[in-house]
Amino acid sequence: MSMGPHEPLYRGIIYLDEQYAQEISENYEWEETEMDFVFTKVDVSGLEGPWYSSEKFSEELAKYTYETFDYVVFNGKELVFSLKTH
């Protein structure tokens, strides 16, 4: 039996530059979604919605991580994500 977490969880905030935020806003279909972030060590107090999710964007982003995301949401300038490795 090995020590340590068997299913590490990664959560974070990605702050986008204005041009990239506009590109992903225009290039994907986004649907408004309700979000209640529960982070233990990440300060989310300054993040404001409304929040949007895009199945296609999440699928394409997952290609670079080889994992699936619990969620990726976008408010027009920031991405907030949660993914668990298998």
Backbone as JSON Lines, residues from 0, in Angstrom:
{"i":0,"aa":"M","n":[0.85,-1.18,0.0],"ca":[0.0,0.0,0.0],"c":[0.89,1.24,0.0]}
{"i":1,"aa":"S","n":[0.59,2.18,-0.87],"ca":[1.4,3.39,-0.96],"c":[0.81,4.49,-0.08]}
{"i":2,"aa":"M","n":[1.67,5.41,0.32],"ca":[1.26,6.55,1.13],"c":[0.83,7.69,0.21]}
{"i":3,"aa":"G","n":[0.05,8.59,0.72],"ca":[-0.31,9.79,-0.02],"c":[-1.66,9.7,-0.7]}
{"i":4,"aa":"P","n":[-2.07,10.79,-1.32],"ca":[-3.38,10.82,-1.97],"c":[-3.41,9.92,-3.2]}
{"i":5,"aa":"H","n":[-4.52,9.24,-3.37],"ca":[-4.68,8.37,-4.53],"c":[-5.43,9.06,-5.65]}
{"i":6,"aa":"E","n":[-6.18,10.07,-5.33],"ca":[-6.91,10.83,-6.33],"c":[-6.71,12.32,-6.05]}
{"i":7,"aa":"P","n":[-5.54,12.84,-6.41],"ca":[-5.29,14.27,-6.15],"c":[-6.32,15.16,-6.84]}
{"i":8,"aa":"L","n":[-6.68,16.22,-6.18],"ca":[-7.65,17.19,-6.68],"c":[-6.93,18.5,-6.93]}
{"i":9,"aa":"Y","n":[-7.13,19.06,-8.11],"ca":[-6.51,20.33,-8.47],"c":[-7.61,21.35,-8.73]}
{"i":10,"aa":"R","n":[-7.53,22.48,-8.07],"ca":[-8.47,23.57,-8.28],"c":[-7.69,24.85,-8.41]}
{"i":11,"aa":"G","n":[-8.2,25.76,-9.21],"ca":[-7.49,27.01,-9.35],"c":[-8.23,28.05,-10.16]}
{"i":12,"aa":"I","n":[-7.58,29.18,-10.27],"ca":[-8.1,30.32,-11.01],"c":[-7.07,30.69,-12.06]}
{"i":13,"aa":"I","n":[-7.53,30.9,-13.28],"ca":[-6.65,31.36,-14.36],"c":[-7.13,32.75,-14.75]}
{"i":14,"aa":"Y","n":[-6.25,33.74,-14.59],"ca":[-6.57,35.11,-14.95],"c":[-6.15,35.33,-16.39]}
{"i":15,"aa":"L","n":[-7.11,35.68,-17.25],"ca":[-6.88,35.79,-18.68],"c":[-6.61,37.22,-19.1]}
{"i":16,"aa":"D","n":[-5.77,37.37,-20.13],"ca":[-5.63,38.72,-20.68],"c":[-6.88,39.01,-21.5]}
{"i":17,"aa":"E","n":[-7.13,40.28,-21.72],"ca":[-8.38,40.72,-22.33],"c":[-8.61,40.11,-23.72]}
{"i":18,"aa":"Q","n":[-7.56,40.03,-24.52],"ca":[-7.69,39.5,-25.88],"c":[-8.08,38.02,-25.87]}
{"i":19,"aa":"Y","n":[-7.41,37.22,-25.05],"ca":[-7.73,35.79,-24.99],"c":[-9.13,35.57,-24.42]}
{"i":20,"aa":"A","n":[-9.5,36.33,-23.41],"ca":[-10.84,36.21,-22.83],"c":[-11.91,36.49,-23.89]}
{"i":21,"aa":"Q","n":[-11.68,37.5,-24.71],"ca":[-12.63,37.83,-25.76],"c":[-12.69,36.71,-26.8]}
{"i":22,"aa":"E","n":[-11.53,36.14,-27.16],"ca":[-11.49,35.05,-28.14],"c":[-12.29,33.84,-27.67]}
{"i":23,"aa":"I","n":[-12.07,33.4,-26.44],"ca":[-12.8,32.21,-26.02],"c":[-14.28,32.53,-25.8]}
{"i":24,"aa":"S","n":[-14.58,33.75,-25.44],"ca":[-15.98,34.15,-25.29],"c":[-16.71,34.05,-26.62]}
{"i":25,"aa":"E","n":[-16.04,34.45,-27.7],"ca":[-16.66,34.47,-29.02],"c":[-16.6,33.12,-29.73]}
{"i":26,"aa":"N","n":[-15.61,32.29,-29.42],"ca":[-15.39,31.05,-30.16],"c":[-16.07,29.82,-29.59]}
{"i":27,"aa":"Y","n":[-16.72,29.95,-28.45],"ca":[-17.4,28.81,-27.82],"c":[-18.79,29.23,-27.39]}
{"i":28,"aa":"E","n":[-19.68,28.24,-27.33],"ca":[-21.01,28.5,-26.81],"c":[-20.98,28.33,-25.3]}
{"i":29,"aa":"W","n":[-21.43,29.35,-24.6],"ca":[-21.4,29.37,-23.14],"c":[-22.82,29.41,-22.61]}
{"i":30,"aa":"E","n":[-23.07,28.62,-21.56],"ca":[-24.37,28.61,-20.9],"c":[-24.2,29.07,-19.46]}
{"i":31,"aa":"E","n":[-25.08,29.95,-19.03],"ca":[-24.98,30.44,-17.65],"c":[-25.22,29.29,-16.67]}
{"i":32,"aa":"T","n":[-24.44,29.28,-15.6],"ca":[-24.53,28.23,-14.61],"c":[-24.36,28.81,-13.21]}
{"i":33,"aa":"E","n":[-24.96,28.19,-12.24],"ca":[-24.81,28.6,-10.84],"c":[-23.53,27.98,-10.28]}
{"i":34,"aa":"M","n":[-22.74,28.76,-9.56],"ca":[-21.51,28.24,-8.97],"c":[-21.4,28.68,-7.52]}
{"i":35,"aa":"D","n":[-20.94,27.76,-6.72],"ca":[-20.63,28.04,-5.31],"c":[-19.27,27.39,-5.07]}
{"i":36,"aa":"F","n":[-18.21,28.17,-5.12],"ca":[-16.86,27.63,-5.0],"c":[-16.56,27.25,-3.56]}
{"i":37,"aa":"V","n":[-15.99,26.08,-3.38],"ca":[-15.61,25.6,-2.07],"c":[-14.12,25.26,-2.13]}
{"i":38,"aa":"F","n":[-13.29,26.28,-1.98],"ca":[-11.84,26.1,-2.0],"c":[-11.34,26.29,-0.57]}
{"i":39,"aa":"T","n":[-10.4,25.47,-0.17],"ca":[-9.88,25.62,1.19],"c":[-8.68,26.55,1.25]}
{"i":40,"aa":"K","n":[-7.88,26.6,0.17],"ca":[-6.66,27.42,0.23],"c":[-6.57,28.44,-0.9]}
{"i":41,"aa":"V","n":[-7.64,28.63,-1.63],"ca":[-7.65,29.61,-2.71],"c":[-8.68,30.68,-2.35]}
{"i":42,"aa":"D","n":[-8.26,31.94,-2.37],"ca":[-9.15,33.04,-2.04],"c":[-10.02,33.37,-3.25]}
{"i":43,"aa":"V","n":[-11.29,33.08,-3.16],"ca":[-12.22,33.36,-4.25],"c":[-13.13,34.55,-3.93]}
{"i":44,"aa":"S","n":[-12.81,35.27,-2.89],"ca":[-13.68,36.36,-2.44],"c":[-13.81,37.48,-3.47]}
{"i":45,"aa":"G","n":[-12.83,37.68,-4.33],"ca":[-12.9,38.75,-5.32],"c":[-13.53,38.34,-6.64]}
{"i":46,"aa":"L","n":[-13.87,37.08,-6.77],"ca":[-14.45,36.59,-8.03],"c":[-15.94,36.89,-8.08]}
{"i":47,"aa":"E","n":[-16.36,37.41,-9.22],"ca":[-17.77,37.75,-9.4],"c":[-18.3,37.13,-10.67]}
{"i":48,"aa":"G","n":[-19.54,36.7,-10.64],"ca":[-20.22,36.13,-11.8],"c":[-20.92,37.21,-12.58]}
{"i":49,"aa":"P","n":[-21.76,36.84,-13.46],"ca":[-22.29,35.49,-13.63],"c":[-21.26,34.55,-14.24]}
{"i":50,"aa":"W","n":[-21.46,33.25,-14.0],"ca":[-20.55,32.22,-14.48],"c":[-21.17,31.45,-15.62]}
{"i":51,"aa":"Y","n":[-20.29,31.03,-16.54],"ca":[-20.73,30.31,-17.73],"c":[-19.87,29.06,-17.9]}
{"i":52,"aa":"S","n":[-20.48,28.03,-18.46],"ca":[-19.73,26.82,-18.77],"c":[-19.92,26.5,-20.25]}
{"i":53,"aa":"S","n":[-18.93,25.79,-20.8],"ca":[-18.97,25.37,-22.2],"c":[-18.44,23.95,-22.28]}
{"i":54,"aa":"E","n":[-19.3,23.04,-22.69],"ca":[-18.89,21.64,-22.81],"c":[-17.73,21.49,-23.8]}
{"i":55,"aa":"K","n":[-17.83,22.17,-24.93],"ca":[-16.79,22.08,-25.97],"c":[-15.46,22.64,-25.47]}
{"i":56,"aa":"F","n":[-15.49,23.77,-24.77],"ca":[-14.25,24.35,-24.24],"c":[-13.62,23.39,-23.23]}
{"i":57,"aa":"S","n":[-14.42,22.82,-22.35],"ca":[-13.9,21.88,-21.35],"c":[-13.29,20.66,-22.01]}
{"i":58,"aa":"E","n":[-13.93,20.15,-23.06],"ca":[-13.39,19.0,-23.79],"c":[-12.05,19.32,-24.42]}
{"i":59,"aa":"E","n":[-11.95,20.48,-25.04],"ca":[-10.69,20.87,-25.68],"c":[-9.59,21.12,-24.66]}
{"i":60,"aa":"L","n":[-9.93,21.72,-23.55],"ca":[-8.95,21.97,-22.49],"c":[-8.45,20.65,-21.91]}
{"i":61,"aa":"A","n":[-9.31,19.67,-21.78],"ca":[-8.94,18.37,-21.22],"c":[-7.91,17.65,-22.09]}
{"i":62,"aa":"K","n":[-7.84,17.97,-23.37],"ca":[-6.84,17.34,-24.25],"c":[-5.42,17.62,-23.76]}
{"i":63,"aa":"Y","n":[-5.23,18.74,-23.11],"ca":[-3.89,19.14,-22.67],"c":[-3.56,18.61,-21.28]}
{"i":64,"aa":"T","n":[-4.55,18.11,-20.56],"ca":[-4.29,17.6,-19.22],"c":[-4.38,16.08,-19.14]}
{"i":65,"aa":"Y","n":[-5.0,15.47,-20.14],"ca":[-5.25,14.02,-20.15],"c":[-6.15,13.61,-19.0]}
{"i":66,"aa":"E","n":[-6.91,14.52,-18.49],"ca":[-7.85,14.28,-17.4],"c":[-9.18,14.93,-17.77]}
{"i":67,"aa":"T","n":[-10.18,14.68,-16.98],"ca":[-11.45,15.35,-17.17],"c":[-11.67,16.35,-16.04]}
{"i":68,"aa":"F","n":[-12.33,17.4,-16.36],"ca":[-12.59,18.45,-15.38],"c":[-13.92,18.19,-14.67]}
{"i":69,"aa":"D","n":[-13.94,18.42,-13.36],"ca":[-15.22,18.43,-12.65],"c":[-16.02,19.62,-13.16]}
{"i":70,"aa":"Y","n":[-15.32,20.74,-13.32],"ca":[-15.93,21.91,-13.94],"c":[-14.86,22.88,-14.39]}
{"i":71,"aa":"V","n":[-15.21,23.67,-15.4],"ca":[-14.46,24.84,-15.84],"c":[-15.52,25.9,-16.08]}
{"i":72,"aa":"V","n":[-15.42,27.01,-15.38],"ca":[-16.39,28.09,-15.56],"c":[-15.64,29.38,-15.89]}
{"i":73,"aa":"F","n":[-16.35,30.28,-16.55],"ca":[-15.77,31.49,-17.11],"c":[-16.71,32.65,-16.82]}
{"i":74,"aa":"N","n":[-16.15,33.77,-16.39],"ca":[-16.98,34.95,-16.12],"c":[-16.68,36.11,-17.06]}
{"i":75,"aa":"G","n":[-15.96,35.85,-18.12],"ca":[-15.6,36.89,-19.07],"c":[-14.18,37.38,-18.92]}
{"i":76,"aa":"K","n":[-13.53,37.04,-17.78],"ca":[-12.15,37.45,-17.58],"c":[-11.32,36.43,-16.8]}
{"i":77,"aa":"E","n":[-11.98,35.52,-16.09],"ca":[-11.26,34.49,-15.33],"c":[-11.89,33.12,-15.59]}
{"i":78,"aa":"L","n":[-11.04,32.1,-15.55],"ca":[-11.5,30.71,-15.58],"c":[-11.26,30.13,-14.2]}
{"i":79,"aa":"V","n":[-12.23,29.42,-13.68],"ca":[-12.07,28.7,-12.42],"c":[-12.3,27.23,-12.76]}
{"i":80,"aa":"F","n":[-11.41,26.36,-12.26],"ca":[-11.5,24.96,-12.64],"c":[-11.29,24.05,-11.44]}
{"i":81,"aa":"S","n":[-11.75,22.82,-11.63],"ca":[-11.52,21.74,-10.67],"c":[-11.36,20.46,-11.47]}
{"i":82,"aa":"L","n":[-10.26,19.74,-11.22],"ca":[-10.08,18.46,-11.89],"c":[-9.46,17.47,-10.92]}
{"i":83,"aa":"K","n":[-9.81,16.22,-11.11],"ca":[-9.31,15.14,-10.26],"c":[-8.57,14.15,-11.15]}
{"i":84,"aa":"T","n":[-7.36,13.8,-10.76],"ca":[-6.62,12.81,-11.53],"c":[-7.1,11.42,-11.17]}
{"i":85,"aa":"H","n":[-6.92,10.52,-12.11],"ca":[-7.39,9.15,-11.9],"c":[-6.23,8.22,-11.7]}
